[in-house]
Amino acid sequence: MKRFIICSIIMLAAAACKSQPQVADKVVAVMGGKIILQSEVQSQYMEYVAENAATPETKCKVLESLLYEKLLVVEAEKDSTIIISDAQVDQEMEKRLNYYIGQFGSKEKFETFYGKTTEQFKEELRGDVKDILLAQQMRGKVTEGITVSPEDVRKYFESIPVDSIPFIQSQVELAEIIKKPVISSDEKALAKQKCEELRQRVLKGESMANLAILYSDDPGSAKFGGLYKDIKRREFDPEFEKRAFSLNDGDYSEVFETQFGYHFLQVVHRHGELVDVRHILIVPKGTEEDMGKAKAELDSIFKAITKDSLSFNEAAARFSDDKNTKYSGGIILNPQTGLSRWDMDQLGQLDPTISFTINSMKVGDVSQPMLYNTPDAKQAYRIIKLNNITKPHKANLTDDYQQIQAAALSKKEAKVVNDWINHKLREGIYVKIDADYQSCHFQNNWLTP
């Protein structure tokens, strides 16, 4: 069920637009005022069968996952503690869209294939993406605080029939040390000066939205004229929020510095504990000399590690510029699973070239320094250590504890979720299911009057 909630809206829309046969649409279910269309069931069904074998019950499972998602959204909308801002929707949409544009190779190819601009595409899917974010937050609240003990994990594994123990494909564990260029004071001064020049142009009457589109280095807002809507506290950089929540409607800030670069902003509208702002970001750029110094420093670290005068873990803690990995030995976690292992076919998500890098490495080897693009589109250098690589095998508690633990936790969460669903159904939330699906064998009591 969880798989369907986190499914790609963009892929579903692609299937609906291009590949699936045209069917007469109709409402097949209603959940608390939220409707589910036959086309939604068909879209998710098409995505599922592209990766899995279909059974006569597959469409029933798809409909049940949609009923669950709609229930989460309905309950999230009632919960005053769950708020999804426009900025969050924009960022999620941008992330998804960038990934799929990457699959096509260019924005132009993507737009040609679908016959619409990326902006039209995003606008059509905006409501769906917001619902996905609402559902994710509500599910997180339902399962908050659930844990499993080592004994729980052992009992779960022992409960799996021997002939059902999963087969684990080859996986790798990687660690990294990153060195980012130290931006010179001259480059910082140039970026700050450029930001101030743009601010003065705005104060003299030029459109801040137009200047943001043309010059801002913030990929999340530049194409929207620098606009972020419904910002709440603790969502953005503290220095950014300090300005955003201290000014009145229409006021402009001075130029200020954050971890991302130099900004100035205008408060568009403050409404309660939310604020809409427009901003321009100028990021100081590293020169060839700055990049050369970063590479030289990493070269020295690499040589110290390979000569055994410095351990990789110690080097990561002392020298890596990536705060997310430096204090865990540089280990790179798989964002899809939260675990340290990566299937070989997932490595392209981390870096398109990384498979080639580790192809000639043995466990314990460390790569030469490599240039790469960071998630915030800056350039840096890094070295990679191949901590482990497993051969295909049947799962066992010694080699695959993390994955078995995750499966045990998922099973425990599923029970809590099912109990929560049935509790909501007993409370009398309105559910109506079309006659075509009345014979489905659902996990939950959706058909109970």
C-alpha positions in Angstrom: 0.0 0.0 0.0 2.8 2.4 0.9 4.3 1.9 -2.6 1.3 3.5 -4.3 1.3 6.5 -2.0 4.9 7.4 -2.9 4.4 6.7 -6.6 5.3 9.2 -9.1 2.5 11.6 -10.1 4.4 12.6 -13.2 4.8 9.0 -14.3 1.1 8.4 -13.8 0.3 11.5 -15.8 2.6 10.3 -18.6 0.8 7.0 -18.7 -2.5 8.7 -18.8 -1.5 11.1 -21.6 0.4 8.7 -23.9 0.3 5.0 -23.3 -3.0 3.8 -21.9 -6.1 3.2 -24.0 -8.8 5.8 -23.8 -11.7 4.8 -21.5 -14.8 6.5 -20.5 -14.1 8.1 -17.2 -16.4 7.7 -14.2 -16.3 8.0 -10.4 -15.5 4.6 -9.0 -15.3 5.6 -5.3 -15.9 8.4 -2.9 -13.9 8.8 0.4 -15.1 11.5 2.7 -15.9 13.9 -0.2 -12.8 13.0 -2.2 -13.6 11.2 -5.5 -11.6 8.5 -7.2 -11.9 8.3 -10.9 -11.6 5.2 -13.1 -8.7 6.9 -14.9 -6.8 7.2 -11.6 -7.2 3.4 -11.0 -6.2 2.7 -14.6 -3.1 5.0 -14.4 -1.8 3.3 -11.3 -2.7 -0.1 -12.6 -0.6 0.6 -15.8 2.4 1.7 -13.7 2.1 -1.4 -11.5 1.9 -3.9 -14.3 4.9 -2.3 -16.0 7.0 -3.6 -13.1 5.0 -6.6 -11.7 2.9 -9.4 -12.8 -0.9 -8.5 -12.7 -3.5 -10.8 -11.0 -7.3 -10.6 -11.1 -7.0 -8.7 -7.7 -4.5 -6.1 -8.9 -7.1 -3.4 -9.7 -8.7 -4.0 -6.3 -5.4 -3.5 -4.6 -4.9 -0.3 -6.6 -8.3 1.0 -5.6 -7.6 0.2 -1.9 -4.4 2.1 -2.0 -6.2 5.1 -3.5 -8.9 4.8 -0.8 -6.2 4.8 1.9 -4.5 7.8 0.3 -7.7 9.8 0.1 -8.5 8.9 3.7 -5.0 10.2 4.8 -5.7 13.5 2.9 -9.1 13.9 4.4 -7.8 13.4 7.9 -4.7 15.7 7.2 -7.0 18.5 6.1 -8.8 18.3 9.4 -5.5 18.4 11.4 -4.4 21.9 12.1 -0.9 20.8 12.8 -0.4 19.6 9.2 0.4 22.4 6.8 1.7 22.1 3.3 3.0 25.4 2.0 3.1 26.4 -1.7 6.9 26.5 -1.3 6.9 22.8 -0.3 4.7 21.9 -3.3 6.9 23.9 -5.7 10.1 22.2 -4.4 8.6 18.7 -4.6 7.3 19.4 -8.1 10.6 20.8 -9.2 12.5 17.7 -7.8 10.1 15.3 -9.6 10.1 17.2 -12.8 13.9 17.6 -12.9 14.3 13.9 -12.5 12.0 13.0 -15.4 13.4 15.7 -17.6 16.8 14.1 -17.0 15.3 10.8 -18.3 14.5 12.5 -21.6 17.8 14.3 -21.8 16.4 17.9 -22.1 13.4 20.1 -21.2 12.6 20.5 -24.9 12.4 16.7 -25.5 10.2 16.4 -22.4 7.8 19.1 -23.6 7.7 17.8 -27.2 6.8 14.3 -25.9 3.9 15.5 -23.8 2.8 18.4 -26.1 2.7 20.9 -23.2 5.2 23.2 -21.4 6.6 22.2 -18.1 4.7 25.1 -16.4 1.4 23.7 -17.8 2.4 20.2 -16.7 3.1 21.4 -13.1 -0.1 23.4 -12.9 -2.2 20.4 -13.9 -0.5 18.2 -11.3 -0.2 20.8 -8.5 -3.2 19.5 -6.5 -2.1 15.9 -6.8 1.4 16.6 -5.5 0.0 18.6 -2.5 -2.3 15.6 -1.7 0.7 13.3 -1.8 2.6 15.5 0.7 -0.5 15.7 2.9 -0.8 11.9 2.8 2.9 11.4 3.6 2.7 13.7 6.6 -0.5 12.1 7.9 0.9 8.7 7.6 4.1 9.8 9.4 1.9 11.1 12.3 -0.1 7.8 12.4 3.1 5.7 12.6 5.1 8.1 14.7 7.2 6.5 17.5 6.9 2.9 16.3 10.1 0.9 16.7 11.2 -2.7 16.7 13.7 -4.4 19.1 16.3 -6.9 18.0 14.1 -9.6 19.4 11.2 -8.4 17.2 13.5 -8.6 14.2 14.6 -12.1 15.0 11.0 -13.3 15.5 9.9 -11.6 12.3 12.7 -13.3 10.3 12.0 -16.7 11.8 8.3 -16.4 10.9 9.1 -16.2 7.2 8.7 -19.6 5.5 12.0 -21.0 4.3 10.9 -21.0 0.7 9.8 -17.3 1.0 13.0 -15.9 2.3 13.9 -13.1 -0.2 16.8 -13.3 -2.6 19.1 -10.3 -2.2 20.8 -8.9 -5.4 24.3 -7.6 -5.4 24.6 -4.4 -3.2 27.3 -1.9 -2.3 28.1 0.2 0.7 29.9 3.5 -0.1 31.5 6.3 1.9 32.7 9.7 0.7 34.9 12.6 1.7 33.9 15.9 0.0 36.0 19.1 -0.4 34.2 22.2 -1.6 36.2 25.1 -2.9 36.9 27.9 -0.4 35.4 30.9 -2.1 37.9 33.8 -2.1 36.9 37.1 -0.4 37.1 38.8 -3.8 34.5 36.4 -5.3 32.3 36.9 -2.2 32.6 40.7 -2.6 31.7 40.5 -6.2 28.6 38.4 -5.5 27.5 40.8 -2.7 28.1 43.8 -5.0 26.0 42.2 -7.7 23.2 41.5 -5.2 23.3 45.1 -4.0 23.2 46.4 -7.6 20.1 44.3 -8.3 18.5 45.6 -5.1 19.1 49.2 -6.1 17.5 48.5 -9.5 14.4 47.2 -7.7 14.3 50.2 -5.4 14.4 52.5 -8.5 11.4 50.8 -10.0 12.4 47.7 -12.0 10.4 44.5 -11.6 11.9 42.3 -8.9 10.1 39.3 -10.4 11.8 39.9 -13.8 15.2 40.4 -12.3 14.8 37.2 -10.2 14.0 35.2 -13.4 17.0 36.7 -15.1 19.7 36.7 -12.4 18.7 34.7 -9.3 20.8 31.6 -8.5 18.0 30.0 -6.5 16.7 27.1 -8.7 13.6 26.6 -6.5 12.2 30.1 -7.0 13.9 32.0 -9.9 11.4 30.7 -12.5 8.6 31.9 -10.2 10.0 35.4 -10.1 11.7 34.7 -6.8 8.4 34.0 -5.0 8.0 31.7 -2.0 4.5 31.5 -0.5 3.2 30.4 2.9 6.7 30.2 4.6 6.4 29.1 8.1 9.1 29.2 10.8 11.9 26.6 10.8 11.4 25.8 7.1 14.2 28.1 5.7 17.7 29.3 6.7 17.5 31.1 10.1 19.0 34.3 8.7 16.5 34.3 5.9 13.6 33.8 8.3 14.9 36.5 10.5 14.4 39.0 7.7 11.2 37.5 6.4 9.4 37.7 9.7 10.8 41.0 10.9 9.6 43.2 8.0 6.2 44.6 7.1 4.3 44.0 3.9 6.0 45.7 0.9 9.3 46.3 2.8 12.7 45.3 1.4 15.6 43.9 3.3 19.2 44.9 3.1 21.5 42.5 1.4 22.4 39.6 3.8 24.4 36.4 3.7 23.3 32.8 4.4 25.0 29.5 3.8 23.8 29.6 0.2 25.1 33.1 -0.7 23.9 36.7 -0.7 20.2 37.6 -0.8 17.8 40.4 -0.5 14.0 39.9 -0.1 10.7 41.7 -0.1 7.9 40.7 2.2 4.9 40.4 -0.2 2.3 39.5 2.5 2.3 38.4 6.1 -0.7 36.4 7.2 -0.7 35.1 10.7 2.3 32.8 11.2 2.9 32.5 7.5 4.6 34.9 5.1 5.0 35.3 1.3 8.3 36.7 0.2 10.1 37.4 -3.1 13.9 37.1 -3.1 17.0 37.1 -5.2 20.0 34.9 -4.5 23.5 35.5 -5.8 25.9 32.6 -5.1 29.7 33.4 -5.1 31.4 31.3 -7.7 34.6 29.4 -7.2 37.4 30.3 -9.5 39.7 27.8 -11.2 42.3 28.6 -8.5 39.7 27.9 -5.8 38.8 24.5 -7.4 42.5 23.7 -7.8 43.1 24.2 -4.1 40.1 22.0 -3.1 41.5 19.2 -5.4 45.0 19.6 -4.0 43.7 19.3 -0.4 41.7 16.2 -1.3 44.8 14.7 -3.0 46.7 15.1 0.2 43.9 13.4 2.2 43.8 10.6 -0.4 47.5 10.0 -0.1 47.4 10.0 3.7 44.6 7.4 3.6 46.3 5.1 1.1 49.6 5.3 3.1 47.7 4.2 6.2 48.7 7.3 8.1 45.1 8.4 8.4 41.9 6.3 8.5 39.0 7.1 6.2 36.7 7.6 9.1 39.0 10.0 10.8 39.6 11.9 7.6 35.9 12.2 7.0 35.3 13.6 10.5 38.2 16.0 10.3 38.1 17.2 6.7 34.9 16.4 4.8 32.7 19.4 4.0 29.5 17.3 3.9 27.8 17.7 7.3 25.4 14.9 6.5 28.1 12.2 6.2 31.3 13.4 7.9 30.4 12.2 11.4 29.3 8.7 10.2 32.5 7.7 8.6 31.3 9.3 5.3 28.7 6.6 4.8 26.2 7.5 2.0 22.7 6.6 2.9 20.2 5.4 0.3 17.3 8.0 0.5 14.8 5.5 -0.8 15.4 3.0 2.1 17.3 5.0 4.7 19.9 2.2 4.8 23.5 2.2 3.8 23.2 -0.3 1.0 22.6 0.5 -2.6 21.4 -1.9 -5.3 23.7 -1.6 -8.3 21.0 -0.3 -10.5 20.3 2.5 -8.0 23.7 4.0 -8.2 22.9 6.2 -11.2 20.6 8.2 -8.9 23.7 9.1 -6.7 25.9 9.9 -9.6 25.7 8.7 -13.3 29.5 8.0 -13.3 29.8 6.2 -10.0 29.2 2.7 -11.4 32.2 3.1 -13.6 34.3 4.4 -10.7 33.6 1.4 -8.4 33.7 -1.2 -11.3 37.4 -1.6 -11.0 37.6 -1.2 -7.2 37.9 -3.9 -4.5 36.4 -3.7 -1.0 38.4 -1.2 1.0 39.7 0.7 -2.1 39.5 4.5 -2.2 39.0 6.3 -5.5 41.1 9.2 -6.8 39.6 12.7 -6.3 36.7 13.2 -8.7 34.9 16.4 -9.8 31.1 16.2 -9.2 28.0 18.4 -8.9 26.6 18.7 -5.5 22.8 18.5 -4.9 22.6 22.4 -4.8 24.2 22.5 -8.3 27.7 23.6 -7.1 30.9 21.9 -8.0 33.1 20.1 -5.6 35.6 17.2 -5.4 35.2 13.9 -3.6 36.8 10.5 -3.0 34.7 7.3 -2.7 35.5 4.3 -0.5 34.0 0.9 -1.4 33.1 -0.3 2.1 31.4 -3.5 1.0 29.9 -5.3 -1.9 27.7 -8.4 -1.5 27.1 -11.3 -3.8 23.6 -12.3 -4.6 22.3 -14.5 -1.8 19.3 -15.5 0.3 18.7 -13.0 3.1 20.1 -13.8 6.6 20.3 -11.9 9.9 24.1 -11.6 9.8 24.5 -9.9 6.4 21.1 -8.3 5.9 20.0 -7.2 9.4 19.2 -3.6 8.3 16.9 -4.7 5.6 15.2 -7.3 7.7 14.8 -4.8 10.5 13.2 -2.4 8.0 10.8 -5.1 6.8 9.9 -6.0 10.4 9.2 -2.3 11.1 7.1 -2.0 8.0 5.0 -4.9 9.0 4.5 -3.4 12.5 3.6 -0.1 11.0 1.1 -1.8 8.6 -0.8 -3.2 11.5 -1.0 0.2 13.2 -2.1 1.7 9.9 -4.8 -0.9 9.4 -6.1 -0.5 13.0 -6.2 3.3 12.3 -8.1 2.8 9.1 -10.7 0.6 10.7 -11.1 3.0 13.6 -11.8 5.8 11.2 -14.3 3.6 9.3 -16.1 2.8 12.6 -16.3 6.5 13.3 -18.6 6.7 10.2 -16.5 8.4 7.5 -18.5 8.4 4.2 -17.3 5.7 1.8 -19.0 4.7 -1.5 -17.6 2.2 -3.9 -18.9 1.5 -7.4 -20.6 -1.8 -8.1 -17.8 -2.9 -10.4 -15.5 -3.2 -7.3 -18.1 -4.5 -4.8 -16.7 -8.1 -5.2 -13.1 -7.0 -4.2 -11.5 -8.7 -1.3 -10.1 -5.7 0.5 -7.7 -5.8 3.5 -9.8 -3.3 5.3 -13.6 -3.0 5.8 -14.2 -0.3 3.2 -17.5 -1.9 2.2 -18.9 -2.1 5.7 -22.1 0.2 5.9 
